[in-house]
Amino acid sequence: MDFVILIPAYQPDEKLTAFARELKETGLEALVVDDGSGEECAQYFEACELLGLKVVHHEVNRGKGAALRTGMEAISRIYPEARWIITADSDGQHTLESLEKVAAVCRENPDALVLGGRFQDKDKIPFKSRLGNDFTRFVFKLATGISIHDTQTGLRGFPSSAIPRMLEVKGDRYEYEMNMLLSLKGWEMPYKEVPIETVYIDNNAGTHFHPFRDSIRILSQILKFISASVISFVVDYLLYILFLYALCPLILGKPLPSYAVPVSYFAARVISGIVNYILNSRMVFKSSGVRQAAGYAVLWLVVLGLGMLGSYLIKDLLGWPGIICKLLIDAPLFLLSYFVQREIIFKKKKVAGDK
């Protein structure tokens, strides 16, 4: 067996039944997860069972992420011979043609996560959906370096061998799908995007996705990195001001020598660097050890040296206030530090046995 279609459904309508009928007419196997939809929707799941689809139930609504995990576990038991799983929404947005496109790319890239992206007919996409996807795509690219056009797509194909890793992805609601994408680099799993038809019914009125509220939830991991950076930034600058304008005058006297700027920079950066490493290793990247600490120390020394030299040169050449000199040199160094941490220091090594 090539594929099993996994359909998480919460309070569906007759579109789910129509989709199920299309799947059976084309001979495709599918499993539907009733995510606590209630008695008023029981008829649609019963219709799916009468058509021959497998249906599993949650007693209460647990969220799309939980429904996807439940479905993957059920497919592992019921269809152990399936090579790939394709997830699809229950509201009629994903056509059989789009399913076949994703299936074809899965066959060509058997170890990849394949995403059905809504690239075409941009004018047909409702404003709420377009705004939410544009926002998350921009931040996702900034934070990970991975360019994915449609980060919110529910049409995804992946090998059944990836199920154990998929089950470990955190998040019970819409953030699960974003967390799956955030895990790609750690898994070293390739990904492919294929353009699919854009279908929105009643201007996507039936969607349970709320772009601003759920985008904040989806971006929780990215926001953790920003929070850690802001905390370290505040610690760094407060200590820098303290050293430069309070302690140095007491120790060195006035007027301050030019080396007071790099000295204050060094003292503030030592303490803020320790704070930043602790936050990033424990809260953001969740990767710590001797390798990470040593790598961070080397990066810290390089950034420190560049920062001290740069702030000193700017102060000496331009005669600008020390706080302005620090800001000018820290902005590019912040970006450098972030990318090195993400791509090298805290990048998780591939686990033996992973494809």
Summary of the structure (lengths in Angstrom):
residues: 355
radius of gyration: 25.6
end to end distance: 20.4
largest distance: 87.6
contacts: 1132
relative contact order: 0.10
helix: 61%
strand: 10%
